[in-house]
Amino acid sequence: MSDSRVVLVTGGNRGIGRKIAEAFLAAGEKVAVTSRNGDAPDGALAVSADVTDPDSLDAAFTRIEEELGPVEVVVANAGITRDTLLMRMSDEDFDAVINTNLGGAFRTVKRAITGMIRAKKGRIVLISSVSGLYGVAGQANYSSSKAGLVGLARSITREVGARGITANVVAPGFVRTEMTDELPEKQQKEYLATIPAKRFAEAEEVAAVVRWIASDEASYISGAVIPVDGGLGMGH
């Protein structure tokens, strides 16, 4: 890749988001990470931001622009879960997850898009999930929010695809994290039985795909959903 770009990863303080930030740093990019607690990997600019609050996001972008330059790559990764069966799910449980996972991605992209249009280039990567396409019991809110990202990326592609900007979705399956490590062995085996690859993904494997879809090599891919799920969601 030629000149280093300014990359923003929301929710980049832990888990998959942190590995994504580290992958861009390793590729020589200038990386900013937003999180509610302001933590970030070494080498990244840590910025405190709440993706549900437009003013907070605007302030974060302003700081990134002042310290690193205009944001050229946005990875919308910030997300929460509030799992429970539909009949027990409160309106607040539903709204909070939609507002963070889908609304947060919308607000982040909206703040970045003007600069991308001006520069006639940009990469938008929305981190979805196999559950957004496959469906998961107990995740009506989460699955809806992650499915919504597909419509968002495709609408963005229709609007700004002629301006050197791409918008794609990466949909991880089960990823080996502290959370999956803590699952009971019986549950882990049940999950693994459904995955053709017979293993969980490493977070680095997801990060590598995100880094690639944001690269010059992927300039003619937009509005796509790229599963990184070991074959779990095939066709969904």
C-alpha positions in Angstrom: 0.0 0.0 0.0 1.2 3.5 -0.8 0.9 6.3 1.8 -0.4 5.4 5.2 -4.0 6.3 5.8 -6.0 7.4 8.8 -8.1 4.4 10.1 -10.8 4.7 12.7 -11.9 1.5 14.6 -14.9 2.0 16.9 -15.0 -0.3 19.9 -11.3 -1.0 19.2 -10.2 -1.4 22.8 -10.9 -5.1 23.2 -11.7 -8.4 21.4 -12.1 -8.4 17.6 -11.9 -4.6 17.4 -8.5 -4.5 19.1 -7.1 -7.1 16.7 -8.5 -5.1 13.8 -6.7 -2.0 15.1 -3.5 -4.0 15.6 -3.7 -5.4 12.0 -3.9 -1.9 10.5 -1.1 -0.7 12.8 1.1 -3.6 11.6 0.3 -2.5 8.0 1.7 0.9 8.7 -1.5 2.8 8.9 -2.3 5.7 11.4 -5.0 4.2 13.7 -7.4 5.9 16.0 -9.6 3.8 18.3 -12.8 4.9 20.0 -14.2 3.3 23.1 -16.2 4.4 26.1 -13.3 3.9 28.4 -10.6 5.5 26.1 -8.4 2.4 26.1 -6.4 1.4 22.9 -3.6 -0.8 21.6 0.0 0.5 21.7 0.6 2.9 18.8 -3.0 3.8 18.3 -4.6 7.1 19.2 -7.1 6.5 22.0 -10.2 8.6 21.9 -13.2 8.3 24.3 -16.5 8.3 22.4 -20.0 7.0 22.8 -21.5 5.9 19.4 -25.0 6.6 20.6 -24.2 10.3 21.1 -23.6 12.3 17.9 -21.9 15.2 19.9 -19.5 12.7 21.5 -18.7 11.2 18.1 -18.2 14.6 16.5 -15.7 15.6 19.2 -13.8 12.3 18.7 -13.6 12.9 14.9 -12.5 16.4 15.4 -9.7 15.3 17.6 -8.6 12.5 15.2 -8.7 15.0 12.3 -6.5 17.5 14.2 -4.0 14.9 15.4 -3.9 12.4 12.5 -5.8 13.9 9.5 -9.0 13.1 7.7 -10.4 9.6 8.4 -10.1 7.5 5.2 -11.1 4.1 6.6 -13.9 3.5 9.0 -14.4 0.2 10.8 -17.7 0.3 12.6 -17.2 -2.4 15.2 -18.7 -1.0 18.5 -21.5 -3.3 19.7 -23.4 -4.6 22.7 -25.6 -7.7 23.4 -28.6 -8.0 25.6 -29.6 -11.6 24.9 -33.0 -13.0 26.1 -35.9 -14.7 24.4 -38.3 -12.5 22.5 -41.2 -13.0 24.9 -39.0 -11.7 27.8 -37.2 -9.0 25.8 -38.0 -5.5 27.0 -38.4 -2.5 24.6 -35.3 -1.1 26.3 -33.3 -4.3 25.6 -34.3 -4.1 22.0 -33.8 -0.3 21.5 -30.4 -0.2 23.3 -28.9 -2.9 21.0 -30.3 -1.4 17.8 -29.2 2.2 18.9 -25.6 1.1 19.6 -25.0 -1.6 16.9 -27.0 -0.1 14.0 -27.5 3.5 15.0 -23.8 3.7 16.1 -22.6 2.5 12.7 -24.9 5.0 10.9 -23.7 7.9 13.1 -20.1 7.0 12.6 -20.3 6.7 8.8 -22.4 9.9 8.6 -19.7 11.9 10.3 -17.0 10.4 8.1 -18.6 10.4 4.7 -18.3 14.2 3.9 -14.5 14.0 4.2 -14.4 10.8 2.1 -16.6 12.4 -0.7 -14.3 15.5 -0.6 -11.2 13.2 -1.0 -12.9 11.0 -3.6 -11.8 7.9 -1.7 -12.8 6.0 1.4 -13.3 2.5 2.9 -16.2 1.7 5.1 -16.3 -1.7 6.8 -19.3 -2.7 9.0 -18.7 -5.6 11.4 -21.8 -7.7 11.4 -22.2 -11.3 12.6 -23.3 -14.7 11.3 -26.3 -14.2 13.7 -27.5 -11.3 11.6 -28.0 -13.6 8.6 -28.5 -17.0 10.2 -30.6 -15.9 13.1 -30.0 -16.9 16.7 -32.5 -17.8 19.4 -32.4 -15.2 22.2 -30.9 -12.5 19.9 -33.8 -10.9 18.2 -32.3 -7.5 19.0 -28.7 -8.3 18.1 -29.6 -10.3 14.9 -31.8 -7.5 13.7 -29.1 -4.9 14.4 -26.5 -7.0 12.5 -28.8 -7.7 9.6 -29.5 -4.0 9.3 -25.8 -3.3 8.6 -26.2 -5.1 5.3 -28.9 -2.7 4.2 -26.8 0.2 5.4 -23.7 -0.8 3.5 -25.7 -1.4 0.3 -27.5 1.9 0.5 -24.1 3.7 1.1 -22.7 1.9 -2.0 -25.7 3.1 -4.1 -25.2 6.6 -2.9 -21.4 7.1 -3.1 -20.1 4.1 -5.1 -19.1 6.5 -7.9 -16.8 8.5 -5.7 -14.1 6.0 -5.0 -15.8 4.9 -1.7 -16.6 1.3 -0.9 -18.9 0.0 1.9 -18.7 -3.7 2.9 -19.8 -6.0 5.7 -17.7 -8.6 7.4 -19.7 -11.2 9.2 -17.7 -13.3 11.7 -19.0 -16.5 13.1 -17.9 -17.9 16.5 -14.5 -16.3 17.4 -12.2 -17.6 20.1 -12.3 -14.9 22.8 -12.3 -14.9 26.6 -16.1 -15.2 26.3 -16.0 -18.5 24.3 -13.2 -19.9 26.4 -15.4 -19.6 29.4 -18.3 -21.5 27.9 -19.0 -25.0 29.3 -17.2 -27.7 27.4 -20.6 -29.3 26.4 -21.8 -26.0 24.9 -18.5 -25.5 23.1 -18.8 -29.0 21.5 -22.4 -28.2 20.4 -21.3 -25.1 18.7 -18.3 -26.8 17.1 -20.5 -29.5 15.7 -22.4 -26.9 13.6 -19.2 -25.4 12.1 -17.8 -27.2 9.0 -14.3 -26.1 9.9 -14.7 -27.7 13.4 -13.0 -24.9 15.2 -13.6 -21.3 16.3 -12.0 -18.5 14.4 -9.1 -16.6 15.7 -9.7 -12.9 16.0 -6.6 -12.3 13.9 -8.4 -14.2 11.0 -11.3 -11.7 11.1 -8.9 -8.7 11.3 -6.9 -9.9 8.3 -10.1 -9.9 6.2 -11.1 -6.5 7.4 -7.7 -5.1 6.6 -7.8 -6.6 3.1 -11.4 -5.4 2.2 -10.1 -1.9 3.1 -7.1 -2.2 0.9 -6.5 -1.0 -2.7 -6.7 -4.6 -3.8 -10.4 -4.7 -2.9 -11.3 -1.4 -4.7 -13.9 -3.1 -6.9 -15.8 -4.8 -4.1 -18.7 -2.9 -2.5 -22.0 -3.8 -0.9 -20.6 -7.3 -0.2 -21.1 -9.5 2.8 -18.0 -11.4 3.6 -18.5 -14.3 6.0 -15.5 -15.3 8.3 -17.3 -18.2 9.9 -15.7 -21.5 8.9 -18.7 -22.3 6.7 -21.3 -22.0 9.5 -23.7 -19.7 7.7 -23.3 -20.9 4.1 -26.0 -19.3 1.8 -27.4 -17.1 4.5 
